């Protein structure tokens, strides 16, 4: 598995545990202020559109930022 190196995740240079375009299975644990579901992979925050807490979904990463990523649910 290759990792993208991102500054900011965990306060320094650490490998980002997700890659743009890859699919992952996650549990949604919270809801963001904007109403998106929040999942975590190795502590890295992922915002998932149209997801609710207690959902177990397969997602595709659409964007990776310094501290979080965005994803969509794979149908």
Beta strands, then each sheet from edge to edge (+ up, - down):
strand 1: 4-7
strand 2: 13-16
strand 3: 23-27
strand 4: 30-31
strand 5: 37-41
strand 6: 44-48
strand 7: 56-64
strand 8: 68-73
sheet 1: 1+ 2-
sheet 2: 3+ 7- 8+ 6+ 5- 4+
end
